[in-house]
Amino acid sequence: MSLVKTIFFFVFVALSASMFAQDIPDINQIDDPQEQINLLIKKAKPYTRSNPDSARYYYQIGLKIAQKKANPIQEARMLRIIAKSFYTQRQYDTCLILAQRAIDISEKENDYKGLISAYIRKGYVGYFSDDYVNASLNFQKTIDYAVLVKDTGRMVNGYILVGGCQYQIGKYPEALNAFQSALHLGELTKNLKIQAKALNNIGNIQDELKNYNLALSYLQQAVDIKNKLGDVKGATDTRENMATVYSKTKQYDRALEQYKSILRYKRENKEDAGVSITLMNIGYIYEKLGKLQSALEHYSESLKILYRIDDSKNLAVCLNNIGDIYYALGKYQQAIDSSKKSLEIGKKLNIKSSVKSTALSLTNSYVKRRDFKQAYYYHVLYSDMKDSLFNEESAKVLQEMETKYQTEKKQQEIEKQNLLIDKQQAQSRSQRIMLMAMLGGLILVILIAIQVFRGYKQKKKANALLSSKNAEIEEKNLFLNEANIEISQKKAEIEEKNLNIMDSIRYAKRIQQTILPRDVFIEKNLPQSFILYKPKDIVSGDFYWAERVANRIFIAAVDCTGHGVPGAFVSIVGYNSLNRTVMEFKLTKPGEILNKLNDLVVDTFVRHSDSDIKDGMDMSLLTIDQDTGAIEFAGAQNPLYIVNAEGLVEIKGNKQPIGSSLEAKYFDNHVVDAQKGDMLYLFSDGYIDQFGGPKGKKFMRKRFKEILQSIHQMDVQTQKLHLDNTIKDWMKDEDQLDDILVIGIRV
């Protein structure tokens, strides 16, 4: 909404409310302003959906009464109601302006319930405008204020909405966390409806993560609760999700059993749209089972319903499915007839994925008919659609990457924005005073200008239309030729950029590998040792460092901020700084080395930068005097484990990282009491934090300690192999979460 429209709305409220009040005699008989406002809201209710403009007629009078009586709580209330009215008409810009005004007033009045309502309205606007980042931030605000007023219902609703936003941008761990919080609150309050909703959402996310057994477990719990509540429709919807998971895991008999039960329910309740979709799903299962005639019967029954309810999108899908069945039965002309109908609808609706799949089906059918001219024609169409979808998918991937980057960046900017908002609000108050003085004359000028401009624009439009029509055809032909050339160029550019990026990352890997200690150096100086090193990406944020000065061996396990390319950059800074501590500054004590390393890293990332970079590293560092056998240790966040026949001893590092802030840090130096044959272990947190196992949970420190105690008497290379196989078995189908580094040394 433009500034002029917004100004006009508020002036309309200020100038007309008193006149409108004369048309509502009931108000003049009520003295209490709040009761007057309640009466106006009651009168507006019948028009809320059928005639929003009429509803706003009453709301605007209520807003004027609240302003006139200096009642800010009621003023904010009316602003929220008017904002909702614009929201229902999808006039989102106006809705946001009004909601923000309500927030400004409610914040001054500490009206937390009002703030919850206003922020949730802003959140809905963001969600339905596909701005999931801002939507999530606004929904989180509703949770914060709901906590203050101990409103469990609003807290749960907030968590559900935040989870939905995180799901939309692919941040599944954050979405899971939100839904699990909602589930926890539902269990605390014994609210079965909330529990069912949260369990259903968690099951859908586990499905997206391909944790199918977990997905089925959560979905079944949701079904059980919905059945207990008597929510048959809700249970049916969730069972349909379960049937989809059964289909994905090729449990076709179980999927078919679910779909048939769902079909009976939908037929009984005359849900034609739902019946048609379920029939197609059953047809798909029969097709997978090789029962082509049964598949054709169900597709055909679905087709009749889709024609009746005029569902063109699903009609295209169903027709193409029928074409595929005819193709499989060897009835190629019938396959062509059905696929052509599907293609016509797909083109009309501009559904490129449907056009692509149908064009491929037609290509195959014409090849079987040996009509290679038509087969070539549809193959070209298939290739064009495939390239077009590839370009759209590439743009979508780039947009998703940008969204994730902006999500992480947004939180860092919020505090700065809040300060700016406070300043702008102060300026806005003074500007409003000036505006109100100018508005009377301005409105009159605007109304005259609108009438003059409208007449001029209509005349100009009529004159321009004739000339533009002639040029439009030539321009479209030229545009199509240019667009084809540009698409080919863009495709080549994307492929070239992807290749260049991967080449650069692989070259970075070679650079990083050159800074790691060579195997020959480790074998010569620490023959009874192993290093398990598993980067998450091509390059790593974890690295190991070893050096020898005179009779003293230095070895460290280092975990830098992040992983991949950012972590690799930090690792190079850490490697160079560690070398300087022992070579340039001649330090030998681990505690002194970490103190100096902290200064060097801070100097690199903080003192010489104007940004709020918080890069640093966690690490554990050992020194071994090969003449005396003396061992010393210092740690930044990470510990040292000593394992022998008597058990495991942990020497903890200081609870502070290297770098990250200008604050001075000092690290303790520990003399290690270890006997010959004892095993010393240094490690990053990647092994411990890895998700996996039967329940998809972290490996955890306790399990890691138990493994070390069970393998410490093995030779070091067998220990390495055992640790590697253990983490692989734990991960199974899970992706590696972080870089993994474990160093073992036998004294």
Sequence and secondary structure as in RCSB ss.txt:
>XXXX:A:sequence
MSLVKTIFFFVFVALSASMFAQDIPDINQIDDPQEQINLLIKKAKPYTRSNPDSARYYYQIGLKIAQKKANPIQE
ARMLRIIAKSFYTQRQYDTCLILAQRAIDISEKENDYKGLISAYIRKGYVGYFSDDYVNASLNFQKTIDYAVLVK
DTGRMVNGYILVGGCQYQIGKYPEALNAFQSALHLGELTKNLKIQAKALNNIGNIQDELKNYNLALSYLQQAVDI
KNKLGDVKGATDTRENMATVYSKTKQYDRALEQYKSILRYKRENKEDAGVSITLMNIGYIYEKLGKLQSALEHYS
ESLKILYRIDDSKNLAVCLNNIGDIYYALGKYQQAIDSSKKSLEIGKKLNIKSSVKSTALSLTNSYVKRRDFKQA
YYYHVLYSDMKDSLFNEESAKVLQEMETKYQTEKKQQEIEKQNLLIDKQQAQSRSQRIMLMAMLGGLILVILIAI
QVFRGYKQKKKANALLSSKNAEIEEKNLFLNEANIEISQKKAEIEEKNLNIMDSIRYAKRIQQTILPRDVFIEKN
LPQSFILYKPKDIVSGDFYWAERVANRIFIAAVDCTGHGVPGAFVSIVGYNSLNRTVMEFKLTKPGEILNKLNDL
VVDTFVRHSDSDIKDGMDMSLLTIDQDTGAIEFAGAQNPLYIVNAEGLVEIKGNKQPIGSSLEAKYFDNHVVDAQ
KGDMLYLFSDGYIDQFGGPKGKKFMRKRFKEILQSIHQMDVQTQKLHLDNTIKDWMKDEDQLDDILVIGIRV
>XXXX:A:secstr
  HHHHHHHHHHHHHHHHHHHTT HHHHT   HHHHHHHHHHHHGGGTTT HHHHHHHHHHHHHHHHHTT HHHH
HHHHHHHHHHHHHTT HHHHHHHHHHHHHHHHHHT HHHHHHHHHHHHHHHHHTT HHHHHHHHHHHHHHHHHHT
 HHHHHHHHHHHHHHHHHTT HHHHHHHHHHHHHHHHHTT HHHHHHHHHHHHHHHHHTT HHHHHHHHHHHHHH
HHHHT HHHHHHHHHHHHHHHHHTT HHHHHHHHHHHHHHHHHTT HHHHHHHHHHHHHHHHHTT HHHHHHHHH
HHHHHHHHHT HHHHHHHHHHHHHHHHHTT HHHHHHHHHHHHHHHHHHT HHHHHHHHHHHHHHHHHTT HHHH
HHHHHHHHHHHHHHHHHHHHHHHHHHHHHHHHHHHHHHHHHHHHHHHHHHHHHHHHHHHHHHHHHHHHHHHHHHH
HHHHHHHHHHHHHHHHHHHHHHHHHHHHHHHHHHHHHHHHHHHHHHHHHHHHHHHHHHHHHHHHHS  HHHHHHH
 SSEEEEEE SSSS SEEEEEEEETTEEEEEEEEESSSHHHHHHHHHHHHHHHHIIIIIS   SHHHHHHHHHHH
HHIIIIIT SS    EEEEEEEEEETTT  EEEEEEB  EEEEETTEEEEE  BSS EESSSS      EEE   
TT EEEEE STTTT EETTTTEE  HHHHHHHHHHHTTS HHHHHHHHHHHHHHHHTTS   S EEEEEEE 
